[in-house]
């Protein structure tokens, strides 16, 4: 085991050397490659393996080739979550990355050392057309490295409007109201008040990550202090609430019976069919409901994860993912890759994505319009984004500090294995490693 | 050639090889490049904070941090439980199956291959299949239990069963190899012992206790060592079935290390691998010495 791992490490190191040698060589010979005017170029594109992303990737590739017949784009997929992070980092460090790739913006983007690994696209014409909030999340040292892929989304509670109508419930503005609704749903029987899907561990984090609007409402300087190691989840009274909420819904018996073995698709099915009432999840997943249960999609709405103060109610928002070019892409491929990025960052690119699956929120490109018919979830999200002070960017866009084990900790807290307070303290320990790895001050 | 070799062997006082030293070169290069260099590099990188492209020397910081890792203590304990449970069951079941399969039974050759078959199947495939079978609501196992009125547990989702469920699958998959080793051990016992025992009127139990058990000792040593090493560094089956979950309840050292690597803490995970190497050596080496010494004394 050990030898094998080490051998793999050495191999990786050797490939890294070989890779950098190669790219240096091909830089010198880029003139000949540019000479092939009529030459066909094939770009490889790495995307995550969720249904919507793959559909969007293929549609973008198709529409782009229709406009640029000399360039074809082939999509490859990778898993989402920490496994995907690992693949991205390994492929970047071994010089084995595809010509173009899609990856998170925000703290995960910062963790792949953009200055060293990605091609700077600040000088491109579309720079002025991108949403300013988005640009901040794909920039490092004042340089822009990516264009938006997909739409803004929220980490919020998607709920079944049919269940709400039948039981005469109101959208809750505070956590107490939310728990009261859950009690009524449970009393009515049959429907599970809260859906959780811990077999796919990343889905367990929304009660914490999506609660950030409430944390910031209570403590406006939290991200700054958090980055400087002055505020912690375990000791901050506002931040620890997310962990407590996660424990409360489990302890009250509000979860679906198969919460430990269910996956994301099971959760979306339960929500669409009204077998469950609330599902704390990223709003972008509504596209899967629209694709698989078109008749039920209108029954699904969205509300922000409620906090303590009804007056400060609002949603935690994720910016679109980014599309990046690694520095290993050179010559004719680099030119083609830049064209592809320009296409994705144009209204045509948005149109291609809209064709692939119903948009679930605003795009990150100015001039992109949403079709008249959008899912109810997108409408509900738009209200939060348009409102004054009713939306906040998620913590991962405001601070580079994010621990890798949050999903496992959330599964433990949400399954009653660990208490909320202990979970929050454990997460603080986990975060410390990431901060040290990034070389931040004060850790 | 033979004469030259013999001459070379006689030359000098110490033991010398019949081959010139440069014969060792190809093997030495392969060993050096693939094993020696990486080992030294690993020791160095375990002392650094190593990101994608740069590394910063931090002394024993990684080791200090690795031992503070909350998942590590439980991971160590889970590793021990897993190794002992799988190793023990493989010894007991392997011995029982081997005795059955060396006796005069119908379709012996067929049964031997059936027992060995799971060893040949891909571990990941076995893991994913059992995830489906062990699903608490829709899995075949709990549906079968439900048919006879038993309410089966969440094999992989209940924190108190997850690790043991994976261990049982490991035993199912690995017992064939243990059986094979035991069959070889039992078959190689000279028939004279059994004939003599028969003359003395020994029962089947006495046959087992006085002849098979002591004389199959080399087989037992092999099975214990192999399955213990396998259990201590087990990773693939656990990762395919639970990913260390739910939460951290089936995390073993290897999966803790893998998660550090996944998170990009390369220096930390390299330090973890060095620790794993030391732990496995510290357990297996004395055990091997102990078991072999007993054999000599016998």
Contacts between the chains, C-beta under 8 A, distances in Angstrom:
chain1	res1	chain2	res2	distance
A	1	B	233	4.2
A	1	B	235	7.3
A	1	B	254	6.7
A	1	B	273	7.8
A	1	B	276	7.0
A	2	B	42	7.9
A	2	B	233	8.0
A	2	B	273	5.1
A	2	B	274	7.6
A	2	B	276	6.2
A	2	B	277	4.3
A	2	B	280	7.9
A	3	B	35	6.0
A	3	B	38	7.4
A	3	B	39	7.5
A	5	B	273	5.4
A	6	B	38	3.9
A	6	B	39	6.0
A	6	B	41	7.3
A	6	B	42	4.4
A	6	B	270	8.0
A	6	B	273	7.0
A	7	B	34	5.4
A	7	B	35	7.1
A	7	B	38	5.3
A	9	B	38	6.3
A	9	B	41	7.1
A	9	B	42	6.6
A	9	B	45	7.5
A	9	B	270	7.2
A	10	B	33	8.0
A	10	B	34	7.5
A	10	B	37	6.3
A	10	B	38	3.9
A	10	B	41	6.2
A	13	B	41	7.3
A	82	B	259	7.5
A	82	B	262	5.1
A	82	B	263	6.7
A	83	B	262	6.8
A	85	B	262	6.7
A	85	B	263	7.5
A	85	B	264	7.3
A	86	B	261	7.1
A	86	B	262	4.2
A	86	B	264	7.8
A	89	B	52	6.1
A	89	B	264	5.5
A	92	B	52	6.3
A	93	B	52	4.5
A	93	B	53	6.9
A	111	B	264	6.2
A	112	B	52	6.9
A	113	B	51	6.7
A	113	B	52	5.2
A	113	B	53	6.4
A	116	B	52	7.2
A	116	B	53	5.4
A	117	B	52	7.0
A	117	B	53	7.9
A	198	B	157	7.7
A	198	B	245	7.7
A	198	B	246	6.4
A	199	B	157	7.7
A	201	B	243	7.3
A	201	B	245	6.6
A	257	B	137	7.4
A	258	B	136	6.8
A	258	B	137	5.0
A	260	B	136	7.3
A	260	B	154	5.8
A	260	B	157	3.4
A	260	B	158	7.5
A	260	B	246	6.0
A	261	B	135	5.6
A	261	B	136	5.5
A	261	B	137	6.7
A	261	B	154	6.6
A	261	B	156	7.5
A	261	B	157	5.0
A	404	B	259	7.0
A	404	B	262	7.0
A	404	B	263	3.5
A	404	B	264	7.9
A	405	B	71	7.6
A	405	B	259	7.1
A	405	B	263	7.7
A	408	B	244	7.2
A	408	B	245	6.5
A	408	B	247	5.3
A	408	B	248	5.8
A	409	B	247	7.2
A	411	B	245	6.1
A	411	B	246	5.4
A	411	B	247	4.9
A	412	B	246	7.1
A	412	B	247	3.2
A	412	B	248	6.8
A	412	B	249	7.9
A	415	B	159	7.3
A	415	B	246	5.6
A	415	B	247	6.8
A	417	B	159	5.2
A	417	B	246	6.8
A	417	B	247	5.0
A	417	B	249	6.6
A	418	B	247	6.8
A	426	B	70	5.8
A	429	B	68	7.7
A	429	B	70	6.3
A	433	B	65	6.9
A	433	B	263	7.5
A	433	B	265	5.8
A	433	B	268	6.9
A	434	B	263	7.3
A	436	B	49	6.8
A	437	B	49	6.4
A	437	B	51	6.3
A	437	B	264	6.5
A	437	B	265	5.9
A	439	B	49	7.8
A	439	B	56	7.7
